[in-house]
Amino acid sequence: MTNQHIHAARFLVPVLALLILVALLAAPVSAQVPDQLHLYFDQDYNWTHIYPDAYPAIVEGYLVLDNITASSVGGWEGRLTIDGSAQLIGTELAGLAINGLNAPDFWVGLGEPLLPQNTHVLLATFQFLAQMDEPSNVSLVPLFFSSLPDQVSYLNGDGSGEILPMYVSQYEPLGRIGCAATCGVANPDVLFQEVGVGQIDTSGTYILNYQFECRPLQLDIGFAEPCPEFYLTGASGPIEMQNKAFPIPVVFAPLAPGFYQCLLNLGDICSDVTVSGICRDPAVGLDHLGIFFDEHFTQYEAWAAGGSTVTAHLVLLHPSDYDRLQGWEACVTLTGGAQMGDWTLTRSATNTLTAPCVQAVMDSRVDQGLLAVELATFEIILPPDDDQEVQILLGPIPEATLPGQMSWVINTDDGPDVRPLSPYLEGPAVAWINPEPVGVTALMPSARLFGSIVTLAWPTPGGDFDDCRVYRRQDQGTDQLLAAGVRPVDGHTFTYRDDLPDHLTGTTLFYSYALLKNGQEVARSPEVAVKVSSVPAALTRLLPSVPNPFNPMTEIRFEMRDPGAVRVTVHDVTGRLVRTLVEGDLPAGPHRREWFGQDDQGRPVPSGGYYIRLETGSQVDHGKVMLLK
């Protein structure tokens, strides 16, 4: 060993670690923290992540101490760790350095000349073997016998023997080799509240691509099942997400009161999004008290076998203020021989009376914008007779705070404010179990036209009936039966979707429905008129294919905002062209083409998923169909 090496060995001093955590985004590093350690993969010391174009690959990394506070570096220490499949295959220390240990452990001393103070001080150059396309996080951690407890460190070269910590980020790795597609959803639960019938509200979420610099996300956006109350205004279907964030705008357009919920699929990598919406009857006023048999507080009729127990919810509807709820009072009465079971008051309330009369004392804040506040649940034990109707009535308690009225009280800036409560339905009963059959009334349906699709909706009428038929009439023509055996989609709301053929544009259509009992019409609704404009579509886009899944034929539907050249093609899951459906100029407006599951040579294609691609000079849209054999 030369005298120079012996001199360097005298400066062998313990130093601590390279960093352990995961970087979310590959971005140039701007080192502002003094004595901060990085592993760069470019000689300009900008990038702490590298994504090889092919594998296996040999990658060179530079261990650099940024913005050092000492006059020079006389030594450093730490243990190099790799979380992943990459391997350390070579090490070259900077300066006249000796490692007193064996890599990946480093206890490095430096001889003259030492590493001088600079913005970037290179400590070592490493060679890594990256064997597969998956992330490997490289870190420098303290040695077992580190000079500074639980820290990587370096020796001040001024001869003072001062040992200084090297700082590593707590949130990012020292360096990363390779990349993995990583998806996040900003808001996995989209909730619409207080949307009136016929109104439209827009909300949504964002998809986040945590590795957008190195790898796009493959998305497939669409609802898991038909959801006529919700629709997407942005891109849908198969999408390659190249940027960091991708918006998913969702529109809620309810046509009837009720609670609606759908699952929005985003593809295999991203988690699904739950989209929910509440539409309340605009005729309902403020401060109403109701009894319901479902968790969404929409069903005030229930059917159950004699002798069984039914759970009911006592609910404050449309509170007139949002402040601290201090209490409420009301009595519940049952008819038809039913017995009252157990009561449970919500929001930690206590009852100063005996149920079924309640004078509740509580202190609970009502969330702003909440349309329904559950006050209690209780059980109703039915009489043995299956056919016995039970009515549930509401009324004031004896010696009521407001004489002869139910009430609730909130705490305002001016003190307690007692407000009257009204029954949700005009009395005497507000809910029924096994209601007696009555004549049915079919109310006028509501209708919404979106593109070439008309969506009808109407609430479930009271009374005895089995299902519905839907009719359509054009101008002065006769009724055309569109569907039979229509049933409510969620137990309390009927919906029907009519995909219009091209020849009906520019006309006025009239829709109605009939209620049936034992196959006979017992009531017919008034007609609702829908004017189908011949104005070109507001968007150039693919519409849902019908039917889907299909066998043997599906109708590929699309709209053109402007006249011009368009190409519509079918591709398999690998992206290979299967069939060209349209290639040429088309006028603005709705269009459709039939596909019989054959390729361009007329050969049947196998079962499975196929992508539909619509391409114009300025826009590309995608859809998906499923062929089942």
C-alpha positions in Angstrom: 0.0 0.0 0.0 1.4 3.4 -0.9 1.9 6.3 1.5 -1.0 8.1 -0.2 -3.3 5.1 0.4 -2.2 4.9 4.1 -2.9 8.7 4.4 -6.4 8.1 3.0 -7.1 5.2 5.3 -6.6 7.4 8.4 -9.7 9.3 7.3 -12.0 6.3 7.1 -15.0 7.6 9.1 -18.5 6.2 9.5 -21.3 8.0 7.4 -25.1 7.1 7.1 -27.7 6.2 4.4 -29.2 6.7 1.0 -33.0 7.2 1.2 -35.7 4.6 1.3 -39.1 5.9 0.1 -41.1 5.9 -3.1 -41.1 8.8 -5.6 -44.6 9.4 -7.0 -43.6 11.5 -10.0 -40.5 11.4 -12.1 -39.5 15.1 -12.2 -36.2 17.0 -12.3 -34.8 17.5 -8.8 -34.1 21.0 -7.7 -31.9 20.5 -4.6 -32.4 23.3 -2.1 -31.9 21.5 1.2 -28.3 21.6 2.5 -26.3 18.4 2.6 -29.0 16.5 0.7 -28.2 13.2 -0.9 -29.6 12.1 -4.3 -29.0 9.3 -6.8 -29.1 10.8 -10.3 -29.2 9.0 -13.6 -27.9 11.8 -15.9 -24.6 13.6 -15.8 -26.4 17.0 -15.4 -27.7 15.8 -12.1 -31.4 16.4 -12.8 -33.2 13.1 -12.9 -33.6 10.7 -10.0 -35.7 8.2 -12.0 -34.8 6.3 -15.2 -37.0 4.1 -17.4 -35.0 1.9 -19.7 -36.3 1.4 -23.2 -35.6 -2.4 -23.2 -34.7 -5.1 -20.7 -32.3 -6.3 -19.5 -30.4 -3.0 -19.3 -27.3 -1.7 -17.6 -28.0 1.6 -15.9 -25.4 4.1 -14.5 -26.3 6.1 -11.4 -24.4 9.0 -9.7 -24.5 9.3 -5.9 -24.3 13.1 -5.3 -24.3 15.2 -2.2 -26.0 18.5 -3.0 -25.4 22.0 -1.4 -22.8 20.8 1.1 -22.1 23.1 4.1 -18.6 21.8 4.9 -15.5 23.1 3.1 -14.8 19.7 1.6 -15.7 16.0 2.0 -13.2 13.8 3.8 -15.3 10.6 3.9 -18.8 9.2 4.0 -20.7 6.1 5.1 -23.9 4.1 4.4 -25.4 0.9 3.1 -26.9 0.8 -0.4 -30.2 -1.1 -0.6 -32.4 -2.0 -3.5 -36.1 -2.8 -3.2 -36.9 -4.5 -6.5 -35.3 -6.8 -9.0 -32.4 -4.5 -10.0 -28.9 -5.6 -9.0 -25.7 -3.6 -8.1 -23.0 -4.8 -10.5 -20.3 -2.1 -10.2 -19.0 0.7 -8.0 -16.5 3.5 -8.7 -15.7 5.8 -5.8 -15.0 9.5 -6.6 -11.6 11.0 -5.6 -8.7 9.2 -3.9 -11.1 7.0 -1.9 -10.9 3.7 -0.1 -13.9 1.7 1.1 -13.1 0.0 4.4 -16.0 -2.4 3.9 -17.4 -4.4 1.0 -20.2 -3.1 -1.3 -23.0 -2.5 -0.7 -21.7 -1.4 2.7 -19.6 1.8 2.4 -17.2 3.2 5.0 -15.2 5.5 2.8 -12.1 7.6 3.5 -10.7 10.2 1.1 -7.0 11.2 0.6 -5.7 14.5 -0.7 -7.0 16.2 -2.7 -10.4 15.9 -0.9 -13.7 16.5 -2.6 -14.1 20.3 -2.6 -17.3 22.2 -1.7 -19.6 22.6 -4.7 -23.3 22.6 -5.6 -23.1 19.0 -6.5 -20.4 16.7 -5.0 -20.1 13.3 -6.7 -19.4 10.6 -4.1 -19.7 7.4 -6.3 -20.8 6.0 -9.6 -22.9 2.8 -9.5 -23.8 0.4 -12.2 -27.1 -1.5 -12.0 -28.5 -4.4 -13.9 -32.3 -3.8 -14.5 -33.7 -7.2 -15.5 -37.5 -6.5 -15.9 -39.9 -3.6 -16.3 -40.9 -3.1 -12.7 -39.8 -0.4 -10.3 -36.7 -0.8 -8.2 -36.2 1.8 -5.4 -32.6 2.5 -4.5 -31.8 3.8 -1.0 -28.8 4.6 1.3 -29.5 3.6 4.9 -27.3 3.8 8.1 -24.7 1.2 8.8 -25.2 -0.9 11.8 -22.4 1.0 13.6 -23.2 4.4 12.1 -21.3 7.5 13.4 -24.5 9.4 13.9 -27.4 7.4 15.3 -29.8 6.4 12.6 -28.4 8.7 10.0 -26.1 8.6 7.0 -23.3 11.1 7.3 -20.1 12.5 5.9 -16.8 13.9 7.4 -15.9 17.6 7.1 -12.6 17.7 5.3 -11.3 20.7 7.3 -9.4 18.5 9.8 -11.9 19.3 12.6 -13.2 15.7 12.7 -16.8 17.1 12.4 -19.3 14.6 11.2 -22.3 16.0 9.4 -25.6 14.3 8.5 -26.6 13.7 4.9 -30.3 14.4 4.5 -32.6 12.1 2.4 -36.2 12.8 1.5 -38.8 11.0 3.7 -41.2 10.8 0.8 -39.2 9.8 -2.2 -36.5 7.1 -2.8 -33.0 8.1 -3.4 -33.5 6.9 -7.0 -35.8 4.7 -9.0 -35.2 2.3 -11.9 -38.2 1.2 -13.9 -41.8 2.0 -13.7 -45.2 0.5 -12.8 -48.6 1.8 -13.9 -50.1 3.3 -10.7 -53.6 4.8 -10.6 -55.4 6.9 -8.0 -59.0 8.2 -7.9 -59.4 11.7 -6.4 -63.1 11.1 -5.3 -64.2 7.4 -5.3 -67.7 8.4 -4.2 -69.6 11.0 -6.2 -72.8 12.1 -4.5 -75.4 14.5 -5.9 -77.8 16.0 -3.3 -80.9 18.1 -3.5 -81.4 17.8 -7.3 -85.0 18.5 -8.3 -87.1 16.6 -10.9 -86.0 17.8 -14.4 -83.0 19.6 -13.1 -79.4 18.8 -14.1 -76.3 18.9 -11.9 -72.7 18.2 -12.8 -70.0 16.8 -10.6 -67.3 14.1 -11.1 -63.9 13.0 -10.2 -60.3 12.8 -11.4 -58.1 9.9 -12.3 -54.5 10.4 -11.3 -51.6 8.7 -13.1 -48.8 8.6 -10.5 -46.3 7.4 -13.2 -47.4 9.6 -16.1 -43.8 10.5 -17.0 -42.9 6.9 -17.9 -46.1 5.0 -18.6 -49.6 5.8 -19.8 -52.7 4.4 -18.1 -54.9 2.1 -20.1 -58.5 3.0 -19.1 -61.9 1.7 -20.1 -64.5 4.2 -18.8 -68.2 3.4 -18.6 -71.0 2.5 -16.3 -71.3 -1.1 -15.3 -75.0 -1.2 -16.3 -77.4 1.2 -17.9 -77.9 4.3 -15.8 -80.4 6.6 -17.5 -80.2 9.2 -14.7 -76.4 9.6 -15.1 -74.3 10.2 -18.2 -70.7 11.2 -19.0 -69.9 14.4 -20.8 -66.2 13.6 -21.4 -64.4 10.8 -23.1 -65.5 7.2 -22.4 -64.6 3.7 -23.5 -61.0 2.6 -24.0 -58.6 5.6 -23.4 -54.9 5.9 -23.1 -54.2 8.4 -20.4 -50.9 10.2 -21.1 -51.0 13.1 -18.6 -51.0 13.3 -14.8 -54.7 14.0 -14.2 -57.8 13.1 -16.2 -61.2 14.5 -15.4 -64.3 12.4 -15.4 -67.3 14.7 -15.5 -70.7 13.1 -14.5 -74.1 14.6 -15.1 -77.1 13.7 -12.9 -80.5 14.4 -14.6 -83.3 12.7 -12.6 -86.7 12.5 -14.0 -88.5 11.2 -10.9 -88.0 11.4 -7.2 -85.8 8.6 -5.7 -82.3 7.5 -4.8 -80.1 6.4 -7.7 -76.8 4.7 -7.7 -74.5 3.3 -10.3 -71.0 1.9 -10.5 -68.6 3.7 -12.9 -65.9 1.3 -14.2 -62.5 2.8 -15.0 -60.6 -0.3 -16.2 -58.5 -3.0 -14.6 -55.9 -0.9 -12.8 -58.1 1.9 -11.3 -60.7 1.2 -8.6 -64.4 1.8 -9.5 -66.3 4.9 -8.6 -69.7 4.9 -6.9 -72.0 7.5 -8.3 -75.1 8.3 -6.3 -77.9 10.9 -6.5 -80.9 11.9 -4.5 -83.9 13.5 -6.2 -86.7 14.7 -3.9 -90.3 15.6 -4.7 -90.3 19.4 -5.2 -93.9 19.5 -3.9 -92.6 18.5 -0.4 -92.3 21.6 1.9 -90.0 22.2 4.8 -90.0 20.6 8.2 -92.0 17.5 7.3 -92.0 14.3 9.4 -92.4 11.0 7.5 -92.2 7.3 8.1 -90.4 5.1 5.5 -89.4 1.4 5.1 -86.2 1.8 3.1 -82.8 3.3 4.0 -83.1 5.9 1.3 -86.4 7.2 2.8 -88.6 6.9 -0.4 -90.9 4.0 0.3 -93.9 4.6 2.6 -95.6 1.3 1.7 -94.5 -2.1 2.6 -95.7 -5.7 2.2 -94.9 -8.4 4.8 -96.3 -11.7 6.0 -98.6 -11.8 9.0 -96.8 -12.2 12.3 -93.6 -10.8 11.0 -91.6 -7.7 12.2 -91.1 -4.7 9.9 -88.5 -2.0 10.6 -89.6 1.6 10.0 -87.6 4.9 9.9 -88.9 8.2 11.4 -87.4 10.9 9.3 -87.3 14.8 9.3 -87.5 15.9 5.7 -86.2 19.1 4.2 -85.2 20.8 7.5 -85.7 24.6 7.3 -82.3 25.3 9.0 -79.0 23.7 9.5 -77.8 24.2 13.0 -77.6 22.3 16.3 -80.6 20.0 16.6 -81.7 20.1 20.3 -84.8 17.9 20.2 -88.1 16.9 18.7 -91.5 15.5 19.8 -94.2 13.4 18.2 -96.3 10.3 18.8 -96.7 7.3 16.5 -100.0 5.3 16.4 -100.6 1.9 14.7 -103.9 0.5 13.5 -105.0 -2.9 12.4 -104.0 -4.8 15.5 -100.2 -4.2 15.0 -98.0 -4.0 18.1 -95.1 -1.5 18.6 -91.7 -3.1 19.1 -88.3 -1.7 20.1 -87.4 1.9 19.5 -83.9 3.3 18.8 -83.3 7.0 18.8 -80.5 8.3 16.6 -77.9 11.0 17.3 -77.4 10.0 21.0 -80.9 11.3 21.9 -82.8 10.4 25.1 -86.6 10.2 25.5 -88.2 11.9 28.4 -91.5 10.1 27.7 -92.3 6.5 26.9 -92.4 5.3 23.2 -94.3 5.4 21.0 -94.6 9.0 22.2 -91.2 10.7 22.1 -89.9 13.9 23.5 -86.2 13.7 22.4 -83.4 15.6 24.0 -80.2 15.8 22.0 -77.4 18.0 20.8 -76.5 17.1 17.2 -75.4 19.2 14.3 -77.4 18.8 11.0 -75.1 18.6 8.0 -75.5 21.5 5.5 -77.6 20.5 2.5 -78.9 17.3 4.1 -82.4 16.6 2.8 -83.4 13.9 5.3 -82.4 13.5 8.9 -83.2 10.1 10.5 -84.6 10.6 14.0 -85.4 7.1 15.1 -86.0 3.5 13.9 -88.7 1.3 15.4 -90.2 -2.2 14.9 -93.8 -3.0 14.0 -95.1 -6.5 14.9 -97.8 -7.4 12.4 -101.0 -9.3 13.4 -101.3 -13.0 12.3 -103.7 -12.2 9.5 -101.8 -11.8 6.2 -104.4 -9.6 4.7 -104.7 -7.1 7.5 -103.8 -3.5 6.5 -101.8 -1.6 9.1 -101.7 2.2 9.0 -99.1 4.3 10.7 -100.2 7.7 12.0 -98.3 10.7 13.4 -99.5 13.2 15.9 -98.5 15.5 18.8 -97.6 14.3 22.3 -99.8 15.1 25.3 -99.0 18.6 26.6 -97.1 19.5 23.4 -94.7 22.4 23.4 -96.7 23.8 20.5 -100.3 23.0 21.5 -101.8 20.4 19.2 -98.6 20.2 17.0 -95.5 18.1 16.5 -92.3 20.1 16.7 -88.6 20.2 16.7 -86.1 22.7 18.3 -82.8 24.0 17.2 -80.2 26.1 18.9 -79.7 29.5 17.2 -77.7 32.6 18.0 -80.8 34.0 19.6 -81.5 30.9 21.7 -83.7 27.8 21.2 -86.1 28.0 18.3 -89.1 25.7 18.4 -90.6 25.0 14.9 -93.7 23.0 13.9 -93.5 19.6 12.1 -96.1 18.6 9.5 -96.8 15.1 8.3 -95.1 14.1 5.1 -98.5 13.0 3.6 -101.8 14.6 4.3 -103.4 12.5 7.0 -104.4 10.7 8.7 -101.9 8.0 7.8 -98.3 8.6 6.6 -97.3 5.0 5.9 -99.0 1.6 5.2 -98.1 -2.0 5.6 -100.1 -4.4 3.3 -102.3 -1.6 2.1 -105.7 -2.6 0.7 -106.0 -2.6 -3.1 -107.3 0.7 -4.4 -107.9 2.1 -7.9 -104.6 3.2 -9.6 -103.8 6.5 -11.2 -101.1 6.8 -13.9 -99.4 10.1 -13.7 -97.8 11.8 -16.7 -94.3 10.6 -17.3 -91.4 13.0 -17.5 -89.1 12.8 -20.6 -85.6 13.9 -21.5 -84.1 13.9 -25.0 -80.3 13.5 -25.2 -79.0 13.1 -28.7 -81.2 10.5 -30.3 -82.3 8.9 -27.1 -85.5 9.6 -25.2 -85.5 8.6 -21.5 -88.9 8.3 -19.8 -89.5 8.1 -16.0 -92.4 7.9 -13.7 -92.9 7.1 -10.0 -94.6 3.8 -8.9 -98.3 4.6 -8.6 -100.1 3.5 -5.5 -102.7 0.7 -6.0 -102.9 -2.8 -7.3 -101.2 -3.5 -10.7 -98.5 -5.9 -12.1 -96.5 -4.0 -14.6 -96.5 -1.4 -17.5 -96.7 -1.1 -21.2 -95.0 1.9 -23.0 -96.5 3.5 -26.1 -95.2 6.0 -28.6 -97.2 8.1 -31.1 -95.9 10.2 -33.9 -97.7 13.5 -34.7 -101.3 12.4 -35.6 -100.5 8.7 -36.0 -101.7 5.8 -33.9 -100.1 4.4 -30.8 -97.1 2.0 -31.3 -96.4 -0.5 -28.5 -92.7 -0.1 -27.5 -92.4 -2.4 -24.6 -94.5 -4.7 -22.3 -93.8 -6.1 -18.9 -91.9 -3.0 -17.8 -91.1 -3.0 -14.0 -89.5 -0.4 -11.7 -85.7 -0.5 -11.8 -85.2 0.2 -8.1 -88.5 -0.7 -6.5 -90.1 2.7 -6.8 -89.2 4.4 -10.1 -90.0 3.2 -13.7 -87.7 4.2 -16.5 -87.7 3.4 -20.2 -85.2 4.4 -22.9 -86.2 4.8 -26.5 -83.4 4.8 -29.1 -84.9 6.7 -32.0 -84.4 5.7 -35.6 -83.1 8.3 -38.0 -86.4 8.9 -39.8 -88.0 10.3 -36.6 -85.9 13.4 -36.4 -87.7 16.6 -37.0 -91.0 15.3 -35.6 -93.0 15.5 -32.4 -93.4 12.3 -30.5 -96.0 11.5 -27.8 -95.3 9.0 -25.1 -97.6 7.3 -22.5 -97.7 4.2 -20.4 -100.5 1.9 -19.2 -100.8 0.0 -15.9 -101.8 -3.7 -16.2 -103.4 -6.2 -13.8 -103.7 -9.8 -14.9 -102.8 -8.7 -18.5 -105.5 -6.1 -18.7 -105.0 -2.3 -18.8 -106.4 -0.7 -15.6 -105.1 2.8 -16.1 -103.5 4.9 -18.9 -101.2 7.9 -18.3 -101.5 11.3 -20.1 -99.2 11.8 -23.0 -95.9 13.7 -22.7 -94.7 15.4 -25.9 -91.1 15.3 -27.1 -90.0 17.4 -30.0 -87.1 15.7 -31.8 -85.1 18.4 -33.5 -83.4 17.9 -36.9 -80.7 20.3 -35.8 -77.3 18.5 -36.0 -75.8 17.0 -32.9 -74.0 19.1 -30.4 -71.1 16.6 -30.3 -69.4 14.3 -32.7 -69.4 11.0 -30.7 -70.2 7.4 -30.5 -73.6 6.5 -28.9 -74.3 3.2 -27.1 -74.6 0.3 -29.4 -77.8 -1.7 -29.3 -78.0 -4.5 -28.3 -74.9 -4.9 -26.3 -73.9 -7.7 -25.7 -75.2 -9.0 -29.0 -75.7 -12.0 -31.2 -75.7 -12.0 -34.2 -76.1 -8.3 -34.9 -75.6 -5.0 -33.2 -76.3 -1.4 -34.4 -73.4 0.9 -34.1 -74.8 4.4 -33.5 -73.0 7.8 -33.7 -73.6 11.5 -34.2 -71.9 14.1 -36.3 -71.8 17.7 -35.3 -70.6 18.9 -38.6 -70.7 17.3 -42.1 -67.4 15.8 -43.3 -65.2 12.8 -43.6 -65.6 10.1 -41.0 -64.2 6.6 -40.4 -65.9 4.0 -38.2 -64.0 0.8 -37.6 -64.1 -2.4 -35.5 -60.9 -3.7 -33.7 -60.1 -6.7 -31.6 -58.6 -6.4 -28.1 -55.1 -6.3 -29.6 -56.0 -3.3 -31.7 -56.0 -5.2 -35.0 -58.5 -3.9 -37.6 -61.4 -6.3 -38.0 -63.9 -4.4 -40.1 -64.5 -1.0 -41.6 -68.1 0.1 -41.2 -67.9 3.7 -42.6 -65.2 5.5 -44.6 -66.3 8.6 -46.4 -68.3 11.8 -46.1 -71.5 12.0 -44.0 -74.0 14.8 -43.2 -74.3 16.2 -39.7 -76.8 14.5 -37.4 -77.4 10.9 -36.1 -76.2 7.8 -38.0 -76.2 4.1 -37.5 -74.5 1.0 -39.1 -75.2 -2.7 -38.5 -72.4 -5.1 -37.7 -73.1 -8.8 -38.0 -69.9 -10.0 -36.2 -67.9 -10.5 -39.4 -64.6 -9.2 -40.6 -63.9 -7.4 -43.9 -63.7 -10.7 -45.7 -67.2 -11.7 -44.4 -65.8 -14.3 -42.0 -67.4 -14.7 -38.6 -65.2 -13.4 -35.7 -64.9 -15.3 -32.4 -66.8 -14.3 -29.2 -65.3 -11.6 -27.1 -64.9 -7.9 -26.7 -64.4 -5.6 -29.7 -63.6 -1.8 -29.8 -65.4 0.6 -32.0 -63.4 3.6 -33.2 -64.9 6.8 -34.7 -62.4 9.1 -36.3 -62.9 12.5 -38.0 -60.3 15.1 -39.0 -60.4 16.6 -35.5 -61.7 14.0 -33.1 -61.4 10.3 -32.1 -64.0 8.5 -29.9 -64.1 4.8 -28.8 -66.8 2.4 -27.7 -66.9 -1.3 -26.8 -69.2 -4.1 -27.7 -69.4 -7.8 -26.6 -70.2 -10.6 -29.0 -71.6 -13.7 -27.3 -72.2 -17.0 -29.2 
